[in-house]
């Protein structure tokens, strides 16, 4: 599945200008729009906010090289969605299993805060990504912005589905949306999100995927 995304995208002037500045300051960084990672036919799509300045923006792989990725990949591995518990670099041997990771906004924003206009401008990429999901797929939204972006990508009014940690929402084409607080350093340091809470969200994901597989096989 091709999502129409290009690492040469320059649709958002503020983000384009910021990336140019980051490239000058950190010439060794990837510093371009970050592509999704994982199997395009996967049944699980994890949607984050945006690349971290010294994480995905540096490495070129979502959630790789920053604190948020430590908890995410460890939990993916625990639940059988990744071949390793740590994502060290875009060229390492880690592979995702029936999983794909992307972001609501593909470019690193200043202070990790994309504008509403930038989220809308990047939303067609997410819409194309979701359109390739198989029936019965599950989307895990990391944070309210990702939750809202997923609903917008599907043409669903955000008022009809309230964000909440481990909340589950049935969407179009048999797709389920599961919410989680974002696995950012701020949320984990303040205990707004604990490892057990994050595992609870993944348990909901696994349960939904198992139900879909059971229905498909008639067991």
MDTraj code that builds the backbone (N, CA, C; nanometers):
import mdtraj as md
import numpy as np

residues = "UNK UNK UNK UNK UNK UNK UNK UNK UNK UNK UNK UNK UNK UNK UNK UNK UNK UNK UNK UNK UNK UNK UNK UNK UNK UNK UNK UNK UNK UNK UNK UNK UNK UNK UNK UNK UNK UNK UNK UNK UNK UNK UNK UNK UNK UNK UNK UNK UNK UNK UNK UNK UNK UNK UNK UNK UNK UNK UNK UNK UNK UNK UNK UNK UNK UNK UNK UNK UNK UNK UNK UNK UNK UNK UNK UNK UNK UNK UNK UNK UNK UNK UNK UNK UNK UNK UNK UNK UNK UNK UNK UNK UNK UNK UNK UNK UNK UNK UNK UNK UNK UNK UNK UNK UNK UNK UNK UNK UNK UNK UNK UNK UNK UNK UNK UNK UNK UNK UNK UNK UNK UNK UNK UNK UNK UNK UNK UNK UNK UNK UNK UNK UNK UNK UNK UNK UNK UNK UNK UNK UNK UNK UNK UNK UNK UNK UNK UNK UNK UNK UNK UNK UNK UNK UNK UNK UNK UNK UNK UNK UNK UNK UNK UNK UNK UNK UNK UNK UNK UNK UNK UNK UNK UNK UNK UNK UNK UNK UNK UNK UNK UNK UNK UNK UNK UNK UNK UNK UNK UNK UNK UNK UNK UNK UNK UNK UNK UNK UNK UNK UNK UNK UNK UNK UNK UNK UNK UNK UNK UNK UNK UNK UNK UNK UNK UNK UNK UNK UNK".split()
xyz = np.array([
    [0.0849, -0.1198, 0.0000],
    [0.0000, 0.0000, 0.0000],
    [0.0879, 0.1240, 0.0000],
    [0.0671, 0.2114, -0.0947],
    [0.1401, 0.3381, -0.1021],
    [0.0510, 0.4479, -0.0475],
    [0.1017, 0.5236, 0.0483],
    [0.0164, 0.6227, 0.1141],
    [0.0280, 0.7618, 0.0536],
    [0.1002, 0.7757, -0.0584],
    [0.1149, 0.9055, -0.1213],
    [0.2138, 0.9954, -0.0507],
    [0.2728, 0.9472, 0.0565],
    [0.3669, 1.0263, 0.1359],
    [0.5017, 1.0382, 0.0653],
    [0.5660, 1.1542, 0.0819],
    [0.6990, 1.1758, 0.0264],
    [0.7883, 1.2423, 0.1308],
    [0.9110, 1.1965, 0.1407],
    [1.0042, 1.2592, 0.2345],
    [1.0459, 1.3979, 0.1866],
    [1.0029, 1.4356, 0.0669],
    [1.0306, 1.5694, 0.0145],
    [0.9129, 1.6645, 0.0350],
    [0.8128, 1.6216, 0.1123],
    [0.6953, 1.7062, 0.1356],
    [0.7369, 1.8397, 0.1988],
    [0.6787, 1.9486, 0.1468],
    [0.7065, 2.0824, 0.1996],
    [0.5752, 2.1618, 0.2105],
    [0.4694, 2.0935, 0.2466],
    [0.3378, 2.1568, 0.2496],
    [0.3202, 2.2570, 0.3631],
    [0.3976, 2.2425, 0.4690],
    [0.3820, 2.3311, 0.5854],
    [0.5029, 2.4242, 0.5958],
    [0.4873, 2.5523, 0.5615],
    [0.6019, 2.6443, 0.5591],
    [0.6768, 2.6530, 0.6920],
    [0.6035, 2.6585, 0.8038],
    [0.6711, 2.6702, 0.9334],
    [0.7559, 2.5468, 0.9619],
    [0.7025, 2.4279, 0.9357],
    [0.7772, 2.3055, 0.9610],
    [0.8944, 2.2915, 0.8652],
    [0.8755, 2.3313, 0.7402],
    [0.9846, 2.3271, 0.6429],
    [1.0994, 2.4171, 0.6866],
    [1.0650, 2.5368, 0.7313],
    [1.1678, 2.6292, 0.7777],
    [1.2387, 2.5786, 0.9022],
    [1.1632, 2.5182, 0.9929],
    [1.2231, 2.4646, 1.1150],
    [1.3193, 2.3514, 1.0824],
    [1.2784, 2.2632, 0.9914],
    [1.3664, 2.1530, 0.9523],
    [1.4956, 2.2031, 0.8891],
    [1.4863, 2.3086, 0.8099],
    [1.6067, 2.3639, 0.7487],
    [1.7041, 2.4123, 0.8565],
    [1.6497, 2.4746, 0.9608],
    [1.7337, 2.5202, 1.0705],
    [1.7954, 2.4044, 1.1467],
    [1.7177, 2.2980, 1.1685],
    [1.7685, 2.1804, 1.2391],
    [1.8799, 2.1132, 1.1593],
    [1.8645, 2.1079, 1.0277],
    [1.9688, 2.0479, 0.9434],
    [2.0999, 2.1243, 0.9542],
    [2.0903, 2.2555, 0.9632],
    [2.2132, 2.3362, 0.9778],
    [2.2781, 2.3113, 1.1137],
    [2.1971, 2.2991, 1.2175],
    [2.2494, 2.2812, 1.3532],
    [2.2946, 2.1375, 1.3787],
    [2.2251, 2.0423, 1.3163],
    [2.2573, 1.8996, 1.3352],
    [2.2665, 1.8321, 1.1979],
    [2.3743, 1.8550, 1.1261],
    [2.3843, 1.8023, 0.9893],
    [2.3829, 1.6494, 0.9826],
    [2.4090, 1.5833, 1.0947],
    [2.4093, 1.4372, 1.0957],
    [2.2694, 1.3794, 1.1139],
    [2.1712, 1.4629, 1.1456],
    [2.0347, 1.4156, 1.1680],
    [1.9638, 1.3866, 1.0352],
    [1.8637, 1.3009, 1.0414],
    [1.7787, 1.2714, 0.9255],
    [1.7072, 1.3985, 0.8801],
    [1.6365, 1.4647, 0.9684],
    [1.5760, 1.5975, 0.9486],
    [1.4956, 1.6123, 0.8192],
    [1.4031, 1.5219, 0.7985],
    [1.3074, 1.5273, 0.6878],
    [1.1748, 1.4707, 0.7377],
    [1.0684, 1.4802, 0.6601],
    [0.9454, 1.4128, 0.7001],
    [0.9726, 1.2636, 0.7231],
    [0.9234, 1.2107, 0.8339],
    [0.9552, 1.0729, 0.8736],
    [0.8496, 0.9755, 0.8203],
    [0.8903, 0.8745, 0.7442],
    [0.7945, 0.7763, 0.6919],
    [0.7476, 0.6800, 0.7998],
    [0.6389, 0.6113, 0.7710],
    [0.5897, 0.5087, 0.8623],
    [0.6882, 0.3921, 0.8661],
    [0.6744, 0.3091, 0.9693],
    [0.7629, 0.1945, 0.9872],
    [0.6782, 0.0701, 1.0115],
    [0.7047, -0.0363, 0.9369],
    [0.6341, -0.1610, 0.9582],
    [0.5613, -0.2092, 0.8344],
    [0.4895, -0.3189, 0.8515],
    [0.4194, -0.3848, 0.7418],
    [0.2968, -0.3044, 0.6999],
    [0.2870, -0.2626, 0.5729],
    [0.1689, -0.1876, 0.5283],
    [0.0392, -0.2671, 0.5395],
    [0.0492, -0.4009, 0.5489],
    [-0.0701, -0.4857, 0.5597],
    [-0.1000, -0.5250, 0.7036],
    [-0.0302, -0.4655, 0.7974],
    [-0.0464, -0.5012, 0.9386],
    [-0.1875, -0.4718, 0.9883],
    [-0.2296, -0.5468, 1.0885],
    [-0.3618, -0.5258, 1.1481],
    [-0.3593, -0.4243, 1.2615],
    [-0.2409, -0.3884, 1.3092],
    [-0.2278, -0.2878, 1.4141],
    [-0.1533, -0.1667, 1.3595],
    [-0.2157, -0.0502, 1.3711],
    [-0.1510, 0.0756, 1.3349],
    [-0.1392, 0.1611, 1.4600],
    [-0.0172, 0.1942, 1.4987],
    [0.0087, 0.2814, 1.6131],
    [0.0298, 0.4225, 1.5600],
    [-0.0460, 0.5183, 1.6135],
    [-0.0379, 0.6571, 1.5667],
    [0.0101, 0.7455, 1.6808],
    [0.1241, 0.8097, 1.6625],
    [0.1763, 0.9031, 1.7610],
    [0.1455, 1.0468, 1.7215],
    [0.2114, 1.1407, 1.7873],
    [0.1889, 1.2829, 1.7614],
    [0.2753, 1.3324, 1.6455],
    [0.4072, 1.3338, 1.6657],
    [0.5013, 1.3864, 1.5669],
    [0.6407, 1.3365, 1.6025],
    [0.7345, 1.3399, 1.5091],
    [0.8715, 1.2982, 1.5405],
    [0.9327, 1.3863, 1.6493],
    [1.0101, 1.3236, 1.7374],
    [1.0839, 1.3989, 1.8375],
    [1.2083, 1.4600, 1.7765],
    [1.2468, 1.5762, 1.8240],
    [1.3620, 1.6472, 1.7672],
    [1.4874, 1.5615, 1.7674],
    [1.5165, 1.4978, 1.8817],
    [1.6382, 1.4172, 1.8937],
    [1.6072, 1.2677, 1.8873],
    [1.4853, 1.2347, 1.8470],
    [1.4447, 1.0959, 1.8325],
    [1.4250, 1.0610, 1.6865],
    [1.2971, 1.0501, 1.6449],
    [1.2685, 1.0115, 1.5058],
    [1.3247, 1.1112, 1.4053],
    [1.3270, 1.2387, 1.4402],
    [1.3841, 1.3369, 1.3479],
    [1.5328, 1.3135, 1.3260],
    [1.5990, 1.2598, 1.4257],
    [1.7419, 1.2305, 1.4128],
    [1.7658, 1.0966, 1.3437],
    [1.6826, 0.9960, 1.3780],
    [1.7061, 0.8603, 1.3295],
    [1.6361, 0.8288, 1.1979],
    [1.5221, 0.8937, 1.1725],
    [1.4449, 0.8640, 1.0530],
    [1.3464, 0.7506, 1.0705],
    [1.3283, 0.7018, 1.1927],
    [1.2312, 0.5960, 1.2221],
    [1.1433, 0.6411, 1.3387],
    [1.0109, 0.6235, 1.3289],
    [0.9221, 0.6666, 1.4379],
    [0.9624, 0.6089, 1.5731],
    [0.9650, 0.6952, 1.6740],
    [0.9899, 0.6565, 1.8129],
    [1.1247, 0.5887, 1.8328],
    [1.2215, 0.6254, 1.7542],
    [1.3544, 0.5651, 1.7659],
    [1.4566, 0.6712, 1.8050],
    [1.5155, 0.6511, 1.9217],
    [1.6176, 0.7434, 1.9689],
    [1.5724, 0.8374, 2.0783],
    [1.4471, 0.8222, 2.1271],
    [1.4021, 0.9096, 2.2347],
    [1.3358, 0.8278, 2.3447],
    [1.3009, 0.8952, 2.4532],
    [1.2466, 0.8290, 2.5708],
    [1.1144, 0.7592, 2.5410],
    [1.0273, 0.8233, 2.4644],
    [0.8962, 0.7652, 2.4360],
    [0.9092, 0.6293, 2.3689],
    [1.0075, 0.6162, 2.2821],
    [1.0253, 0.4907, 2.2111],
    [1.0680, 0.3760, 2.3009],
    [1.1328, 0.4069, 2.4133],
    [1.1780, 0.3008, 2.5035],
    [1.0593, 0.2205, 2.5552],
    [0.9566, 0.2892, 2.6041],
    [0.8385, 0.2205, 2.6554],
    [0.7582, 0.1575, 2.5423],
    [0.7456, 0.2282, 2.4300],
    [0.6653, 0.1759, 2.3203],
    [0.7222, 0.0456, 2.2670],
    [0.8504, 0.0425, 2.2315],
    [0.9067, -0.0785, 2.1710],
    [0.9176, -0.1922, 2.2726],
    [0.9429, -0.1591, 2.3976],
    [0.9462, -0.2636, 2.5009],
    [0.8095, -0.3315, 2.5126],
    [0.7037, -0.2509, 2.5067],
    [0.5694, -0.3069, 2.5189],
    [0.5284, -0.3792, 2.3916],
    [0.5653, -0.3262, 2.2756],
    [0.5394, -0.3964, 2.1499],
    [0.6031, -0.5349, 2.1521],
    [0.7254, -0.5421, 2.2002],
    [0.7951, -0.6699, 2.2076],
    [0.7264, -0.7638, 2.3059],
    [0.6852, -0.7116, 2.4182],
    [0.6180, -0.7931, 2.5201],
    [0.4899, -0.8569, 2.4665],
    [0.4192, -0.7834, 2.3802],
    [0.2928, -0.8336, 2.3272],
    [0.3079, -0.9020, 2.1906],
    [0.4317, -0.9231, 2.1475],
    [0.4560, -0.9995, 2.0261],
    [0.4482, -0.9206, 1.8973],
    [0.4542, -0.7869, 1.9058],
    [0.4460, -0.7045, 1.7853],
    [0.5823, -0.6577, 1.7351],
    [0.6892, -0.6926, 1.8023],
    [0.8236, -0.6514, 1.7603],
    [0.9223, -0.7618, 1.7926],
    [1.0269, -0.7725, 1.7122],
    [1.1262, -0.8785, 1.7308],
    [1.2290, -0.8440, 1.8376],
    [1.2307, -0.7200, 1.8836],
    [1.3247, -0.6786, 1.9875],
    [1.2583, -0.5738, 2.0762],
    [1.3129, -0.5559, 2.1945],
    [1.2536, -0.4641, 2.2913],
    [1.3101, -0.3236, 2.2819],
    [1.4054, -0.3027, 2.1927],
    [1.4674, -0.1707, 2.1798],
    [1.4909, -0.1379, 2.0328],
    [1.4527, -0.0165, 1.9941],
    [1.4782, 0.0333, 1.8597],
    [1.5964, 0.1292, 1.8673],
    [1.7096, 0.0874, 1.8151],
    [1.8324, 0.1643, 1.8317],
    [1.8598, 0.2582, 1.7145],
    [1.8295, 0.2146, 1.5926],
    [1.8580, 0.2943, 1.4736],
    [1.7724, 0.2424, 1.3594],
    [1.7518, 0.3270, 1.2602],
    [1.6673, 0.2879, 1.1473],
    [1.7229, 0.1677, 1.0728],
    [1.8521, 0.1448, 1.0812],
    [1.9129, 0.0339, 1.0092],
    [1.9384, -0.0893, 1.0924],
    [1.8842, -0.0958, 1.2140],
    [1.9090, -0.2140, 1.2969],
    [1.8221, -0.3311, 1.2503],
    [1.8295, -0.4427, 1.3208],
    [1.7607, -0.5643, 1.2777],
    [1.6176, -0.5754, 1.3294],
    [1.5711, -0.4787, 1.4061],
    [1.4359, -0.4861, 1.4616],
    [1.3323, -0.4884, 1.3500],
    [1.2325, -0.5760, 1.3659],
    [1.1207, -0.5825, 1.2726],
    [0.9899, -0.5828, 1.3510],
    [0.8899, -0.5186, 1.2958],
    [0.7581, -0.5212, 1.3559],
    [0.6796, -0.6401, 1.3012],
    [0.5916, -0.6946, 1.3844],
    [0.5127, -0.8119, 1.3495],
    [0.3650, -0.7734, 1.3505],
    [0.3021, -0.7745, 1.2344],
    [0.1604, -0.7391, 1.2218],
    [0.1331, -0.6002, 1.2815],
    [0.2279, -0.5098, 1.2646],
    [0.2192, -0.3767, 1.3259],
    [0.2869, -0.2739, 1.2361],
    [0.2365, -0.1532, 1.2405],
    [0.2942, -0.0404, 1.1678],
    [0.2847, 0.0819, 1.2581],
    [0.3836, 0.1685, 1.2520],
    [0.3875, 0.2883, 1.3366],
    [0.3969, 0.4113, 1.2483],
    [0.3178, 0.5124, 1.2807],
    [0.3212, 0.6384, 1.2075],
    [0.2925, 0.7522, 1.3040],
    [0.2816, 0.8740, 1.2511],
    [0.2505, 0.9906, 1.3327],
    [0.1428, 1.0757, 1.2669],
    [0.0697, 1.1492, 1.3486],
    [-0.0326, 1.2403, 1.2959],
    [0.0314, 1.3501, 1.2128],
    [0.1523, 1.3925, 1.2519],
    [0.2304, 1.4921, 1.1790],
    [0.3664, 1.4312, 1.1501],
    [0.4110, 1.4382, 1.0261],
    [0.5321, 1.3650, 0.9858],
    [0.6622, 1.4428, 1.0082],
    [0.6544, 1.5736, 1.0326],
    [0.7745, 1.6551, 1.0538],
    [0.7831, 1.6989, 1.1991],
    [0.9041, 1.7104, 1.2490],
    [0.9211, 1.7582, 1.3859],
    [0.8756, 1.9041, 1.3945],
    [0.7880, 1.9369, 1.4906],
    [0.7432, 2.0752, 1.5066],
    [0.8226, 2.1464, 1.6169],
    [0.8349, 2.2762, 1.6104],
    [0.9011, 2.3495, 1.7187],
    [0.8329, 2.3207, 1.8519],
    [0.9124, 2.2931, 1.9541],
    [0.8634, 2.2648, 2.0892],
    [0.7641, 2.1487, 2.0913],
    [0.7727, 2.0619, 1.9916],
    [0.6854, 1.9437, 1.9823],
    [0.5377, 1.9805, 1.9790],
    [0.5066, 2.0977, 1.9223],
    [0.3681, 2.1439, 1.9198],
    [0.3276, 2.1837, 1.7779],
    [0.2684, 2.0919, 1.7033],
    [0.2185, 2.1282, 1.5701],
    [0.0948, 2.2159, 1.5827],
    [0.0723, 2.2998, 1.4853],
    [-0.0479, 2.3826, 1.4851],
    [-0.1647, 2.3006, 1.4310],
    [-0.2857, 2.3507, 1.4556],
    [-0.4048, 2.2828, 1.4042],
    [-0.4001, 2.2740, 1.2518],
    [-0.3503, 2.3804, 1.1876],
    [-0.3411, 2.3811, 1.0412],
    [-0.2423, 2.2755, 0.9925],
    [-0.1317, 2.2561, 1.0632],
    [-0.0320, 2.1560, 1.0236],
    [-0.0870, 2.0149, 1.0405],
    [-0.1636, 1.9937, 1.1453],
    [-0.2259, 1.8622, 1.1664],
    [-0.3235, 1.8327, 1.0535],
    [-0.4010, 1.9337, 1.0138],
    [-0.4966, 1.9148, 0.9036],
    [-0.4247, 1.8902, 0.7716],
    [-0.3167, 1.9640, 0.7484],
    [-0.2430, 1.9498, 0.6225],
    [-0.1819, 1.8112, 0.6088],
    [-0.1369, 1.7542, 0.7196],
    [-0.0744, 1.6216, 0.7159],
    [-0.1776, 1.5095, 0.7203],
    [-0.3023, 1.5410, 0.7518],
    [-0.4036, 1.4377, 0.7725],
    [-0.4299, 1.3486, 0.6512],
    [-0.4215, 1.3998, 0.5267],
    [-0.4421, 1.3087, 0.4128],
    [-0.3447, 1.1917, 0.4090],
    [-0.2222, 1.2120, 0.4573],
    [-0.1278, 1.1008, 0.4637],
    [-0.1793, 0.9928, 0.5588],
    [-0.2331, 1.0353, 0.6724],
    [-0.2881, 0.9397, 0.7683],
    [-0.4128, 0.8729, 0.7115],
    [-0.4941, 0.9493, 0.6415],
    [-0.6142, 0.8934, 0.5804],
    [-0.5785, 0.7835, 0.4807],
    [-0.4780, 0.8094, 0.3971],
    [-0.4341, 0.7079, 0.3017],
    [-0.3786, 0.5849, 0.3735],
    [-0.3073, 0.6094, 0.4825],
    [-0.2515, 0.4984, 0.5615],
    [-0.3641, 0.4102, 0.6153],
    [-0.4654, 0.4734, 0.6715],
    [-0.5761, 0.3988, 0.7299],
    [-0.6579, 0.3267, 0.6233],
    [-0.6684, 0.3866, 0.5059],
    [-0.7480, 0.3259, 0.3992],
    [-0.6914, 0.1905, 0.3559],
    [-0.5652, 0.1666, 0.3819],
    [-0.5036, 0.0398, 0.3444],
    [-0.5129, -0.0677, 0.4510],
    [-0.5721, -0.0348, 0.5660],
    [-0.5827, -0.1337, 0.6733],
    [-0.6849, -0.2415, 0.6374],
    [-0.6597, -0.3637, 0.6800],
    [-0.7579, -0.4704, 0.6560],
    [-0.8789, -0.4532, 0.7477],
    [-0.9900, -0.5115, 0.7080],
    [-1.1092, -0.5087, 0.7921],
    [-1.0789, -0.5731, 0.9278],
    [-1.1271, -0.5108, 1.0337],
    [-1.1023, -0.5631, 1.1671],
    [-0.9712, -0.5174, 1.2275],
    [-0.9017, -0.4263, 1.1613],
    [-0.7754, -0.3749, 1.2151],
    [-0.8006, -0.2919, 1.3401],
    [-0.6944, -0.2703, 1.4157],
    [-0.7004, -0.1879, 1.5361],
    [-0.6008, -0.0738, 1.5230],
    [-0.6451, 0.0455, 1.5583],
    [-0.5574, 0.1625, 1.5620],
    [-0.5360, 0.2008, 1.7075],
    [-0.4121, 0.2128, 1.7486],
    [-0.3785, 0.2594, 1.8829],
    [-0.3339, 0.4043, 1.8725],
    [-0.4129, 0.4952, 1.9293],
    [-0.3822, 0.6381, 1.9253],
    [-0.3097, 0.6778, 2.0526],
    [-0.1902, 0.7307, 2.0370],
    [-0.1107, 0.7744, 2.1522],
    [-0.1343, 0.9229, 2.1758],
    [-0.2324, 0.9535, 2.2586],
    [-0.2645, 1.0924, 2.2915],
    [-0.3869, 1.1431, 2.2180],
    [-0.4408, 1.2536, 2.2709],
    [-0.5640, 1.3090, 2.2164],
    [-0.5462, 1.3603, 2.0733],
    [-0.4325, 1.4212, 2.0431],
    [-0.4124, 1.4733, 1.9074],
    [-0.4155, 1.3592, 1.8064],
    [-0.3507, 1.2479, 1.8382],
    [-0.3539, 1.1315, 1.7489],
    [-0.4959, 1.0771, 1.7374],
    [-0.5665, 1.0697, 1.8499],
    [-0.7068, 1.0249, 1.8511],
    [-0.7915, 1.1100, 1.7566],
    [-0.7818, 1.2414, 1.7705],
    [-0.8609, 1.3316, 1.6855],
    [-0.8195, 1.3217, 1.5393],
    [-0.6890, 1.3043, 1.5158],
    [-0.6401, 1.2945, 1.3781],
    [-0.6942, 1.1692, 1.3097],
    [-0.7028, 1.0592, 1.3832],
    [-0.7572, 0.9355, 1.3277],
    [-0.9041, 0.9551, 1.2899],
    [-0.9805, 1.0173, 1.3790],
    [-1.1219, 1.0399, 1.3499],
    [-1.1384, 1.1316, 1.2288],
    [-1.0572, 1.2371, 1.2223],
    [-1.0632, 1.3283, 1.1078],
    [-1.0296, 1.2529, 0.9784],
    [-0.9309, 1.1666, 0.9846],
    [-0.8896, 1.0916, 0.8659],
    [-1.0010, 1.0007, 0.8145],
    [-1.0891, 0.9600, 0.9049],
    [-1.2004, 0.8731, 0.8678],
    [-1.3292, 0.9509, 0.8431],
    [-1.3231, 1.0835, 0.8572],
    [-1.4414, 1.1652, 0.8374],
    [-1.5434, 1.1506, 0.9483],
    [-1.4957, 1.1191, 1.0691],
    [-1.5833, 1.0988, 1.1850],
    [-1.5740, 1.2202, 1.2771],
    [-1.6862, 1.2690, 1.3253],
    [-1.6881, 1.3835, 1.4157],
    [-1.6230, 1.3452, 1.5484],
    [-1.5297, 1.4296, 1.5940],
    [-1.4584, 1.3983, 1.7182],
    [-1.5517, 1.3967, 1.8385],
    [-1.6607, 1.4707, 1.8315],
    [-1.7533, 1.4771, 1.9445],
    [-1.8222, 1.3438, 1.9702],
    [-1.8214, 1.2551, 1.8717],
    [-1.8910, 1.1272, 1.8873],
    [-1.8060, 1.0217, 1.9566],
    [-1.6765, 1.0493, 1.9749],
    [-1.5866, 0.9521, 2.0382],
    [-1.4924, 1.0278, 2.1319],
    [-1.5136, 1.0161, 2.2599],
    [-1.4358, 1.0891, 2.3592],
    [-1.3060, 1.0154, 2.3907],
    [-1.1964, 1.0894, 2.3896],
    [-1.0662, 1.0312, 2.4221],
    [-1.0596, 0.9945, 2.5699],
    [-1.0005, 0.8790, 2.5979],
    [-0.9753, 0.8377, 2.7354],
    [-0.8800, 0.7211, 2.7354],
    [-0.7918, 0.7151, 2.8322],
    [-0.6928, 0.6083, 2.8333],
    [-0.7606, 0.4718, 2.8376],
    [-0.7186, 0.3845, 2.7449],
    [-0.7711, 0.2481, 2.7296],
    [-0.9163, 0.2451, 2.6828],
    [-0.9689, 0.3610, 2.6424],
    [-1.1038, 0.3637, 2.5850],
    [-1.1018, 0.2974, 2.4487],
    [-1.2130, 0.2331, 2.4137],
    [-1.2239, 0.1628, 2.2863],
    [-1.3413, 0.2188, 2.2064],
    [-1.3204, 0.2314, 2.0748],
    [-1.4216, 0.2900, 1.9872],
    [-1.4334, 0.2045, 1.8605],
    [-1.5547, 0.1681, 1.8261],
    [-1.5781, 0.0959, 1.7019],
    [-1.6003, 0.1972, 1.5904],
    [-1.5210, 0.1856, 1.4831],
    [-1.5264, 0.2820, 1.3741],
    [-1.5725, 0.2141, 1.2453],
    [-1.5420, 0.2757, 1.1330],
    [-1.5855, 0.2248, 1.0041],
    [-1.5105, 0.0984, 0.9639],
    [-1.5740, 0.0166, 0.8799],
    [-1.5108, -0.1017, 0.8215],
    [-1.4610, -0.2003, 0.9269],
    [-1.5280, -0.2038, 1.0429],
    [-1.4886, -0.2974, 1.1469],
    [-1.3620, -0.2591, 1.2195],
    [-1.3107, -0.1396, 1.1948],
    [-1.1889, -0.0945, 1.2610],
    [-1.2201, -0.0498, 1.4035],
    [-1.1324, -0.0839, 1.4962],
    [-1.1443, -0.0386, 1.6341],
    [-1.0315, 0.0605, 1.6656],
    [-1.0662, 0.1627, 1.7373],
    [-0.9692, 0.2607, 1.7862],
    [-0.9535, 0.2420, 1.9363],
    [-0.8298, 0.2259, 1.9811],
    [-0.7982, 0.2159, 2.1236],
    [-0.7110, 0.3351, 2.1603],
    [-0.7444, 0.4026, 2.2685],
    [-0.6706, 0.5210, 2.3115],
    [-0.5691, 0.4885, 2.4202],
    [-0.4619, 0.5648, 2.4216],
    [-0.3666, 0.5611, 2.5332],
    [-0.3084, 0.6994, 2.5519],
    [-0.2778, 0.7327, 2.6761],
    [-0.1971, 0.8516, 2.6968],
    [-0.0656, 0.8311, 2.6216],
    [-0.0099, 0.9394, 2.5718],
    [0.1161, 0.9299, 2.4977],
    [0.2272, 0.8848, 2.5927],
    [0.3174, 0.8022, 2.5391],
    [0.4266, 0.7476, 2.6208],
    [0.5453, 0.8435, 2.6275],
    [0.5176, 0.9704, 2.6439],
    [0.6221, 1.0731, 2.6521],
    [0.6911, 1.0692, 2.7881],
    [0.8082, 1.1291, 2.7938],
    [0.8813, 1.1367, 2.9209],
    [0.7984, 1.2097, 3.0262],
    [0.7307, 1.3174, 2.9843],
    [0.6490, 1.3932, 3.0804],
    [0.5426, 1.3041, 3.1426],
    [0.4713, 1.2292, 3.0610],
    [0.3622, 1.1460, 3.1140],
    [0.4130, 1.0322, 3.2007],
    [0.5259, 0.9722, 3.1637],
    [0.5774, 0.8619, 3.2456],
    [0.6438, 0.9134, 3.3727],
    [0.7117, 1.0281, 3.3652],
    [0.7761, 1.0834, 3.4855],
    [0.6749, 1.1302, 3.5882],
    [0.5625, 1.1818, 3.5423],
    [0.4585, 1.2297, 3.6342],
    [0.3629, 1.1182, 3.6746],
    [0.3848, 0.9980, 3.6201],
    [0.3013, 0.8814, 3.6487],
    [0.1599, 0.8971, 3.5942],
    [0.1397, 0.9917, 3.5042],
    [0.0109, 0.9977, 3.4361],
    [-0.0075, 0.8708, 3.3532],
    [0.1051, 0.8184, 3.3040],
    [0.1050, 0.6907, 3.2340],
    [0.2093, 0.6002, 3.2979],
    [0.1654, 0.4856, 3.3472],
    [0.2575, 0.3868, 3.4030],
    [0.2718, 0.2705, 3.3054],
    [0.3707, 0.1861, 3.3309],
    [0.3882, 0.0691, 3.2473],
    [0.2649, -0.0201, 3.2489],
    [0.2041, -0.0358, 3.3672],
    [0.0841, -0.1182, 3.3771],
    [-0.0320, -0.0577, 3.2978],
    [-0.0437, 0.0748, 3.3002],
    [-0.1495, 0.1402, 3.2237],
    [-0.1283, 0.1209, 3.0741],
    [-0.0025, 0.1306, 3.0316],
    [0.0275, 0.1140, 2.8898],
    [-0.0011, -0.0300, 2.8465],
    [0.0349, -0.1248, 2.9321],
    [0.0061, -0.2648, 2.9015],
    [-0.1438, -0.2899, 2.8948],
    [-0.2214, -0.2182, 2.9761],
    [-0.3670, -0.2346, 2.9708],
    [-0.4223, -0.1931, 2.8348],
    [-0.3678, -0.0864, 2.7776],
    [-0.4109, -0.0436, 2.6441],
    [-0.3731, -0.1483, 2.5405],
    [-0.2540, -0.2045, 2.5512],
    [-0.2121, -0.3083, 2.4571],
    [-0.2907, -0.4371, 2.4767],
    [-0.3321, -0.4637, 2.5996],
    [-0.4166, -0.5810, 2.6232],
    [-0.5494, -0.5658, 2.5502],
    [-0.6027, -0.4435, 2.5487],
    [-0.7263, -0.4170, 2.4756],
    [-0.7046, -0.4367, 2.3258],
    [-0.5904, -0.3901, 2.2754],
    [-0.5566, -0.4091, 2.1339],
    [-0.5515, -0.5579, 2.1011],
    [-0.4776, -0.6344, 2.1805],
    [-0.4621, -0.7774, 2.1553],
    [-0.5956, -0.8504, 2.1625],
    [-0.6798, -0.8104, 2.2564],
    [-0.8109, -0.8739, 2.2702],
    [-0.8955, -0.8508, 2.1453],
    [-0.8950, -0.7269, 2.0954],
    [-0.9724, -0.6968, 1.9752],
    [-0.9202, -0.7734, 1.8539],
    [-0.7898, -0.7807, 1.8397],
    [-0.7324, -0.8530, 1.7261],
    [-0.7637, -1.0019, 1.7348],
    [-0.7617, -1.0562, 1.8566],
    [-0.7936, -1.1978, 1.8742],
    [-0.9397, -1.2237, 1.8417],
    [-1.0279, -1.1319, 1.8801],
    [-1.1703, -1.1472, 1.8502],
    [-1.1941, -1.1467, 1.6992],
    [-1.1236, -1.0578, 1.6301],
    [-1.1366, -1.0507, 1.4851],
    [-1.0888, -1.1788, 1.4190],
    [-0.9738, -1.2298, 1.4654],
    [-0.9199, -1.3534, 1.4091],
    [-1.0139, -1.4704, 1.4349],
    [-1.0734, -1.4740, 1.5544],
    [-1.1668, -1.5804, 1.5883],
    [-1.2919, -1.5743, 1.5011],
    [-1.3406, -1.4515, 1.4770],
    [-1.4598, -1.4346, 1.3932],
    [-1.4313, -1.4771, 1.2509],
    [-1.3124, -1.4421, 1.2002],
    [-1.2767, -1.4739, 1.0618],
    [-1.2639, -1.6236, 1.0386],
    [-1.2188, -1.6965, 1.1423],
    [-1.1999, -1.8405, 1.1272],
    [-1.3227, -1.9197, 1.1702],
    [-1.4206, -1.8468, 1.2276],
    [-1.5429, -1.9122, 1.2687],
    [-1.5317, -1.9935, 1.3952],
    [-1.4269, -1.9678, 1.4735],
    [-1.4082, -2.0436, 1.5982],
    [-1.4684, -1.9680, 1.7153],
])
top = md.Topology()
chain = top.add_chain()
for i, resn in enumerate(residues, 1):
    res = top.add_residue(resn, chain, resSeq=i)
    for name in ("N", "CA", "C"):
        top.add_atom(name, md.element.get_by_symbol(name[0]), res)
traj = md.Trajectory(xyz[None], top)
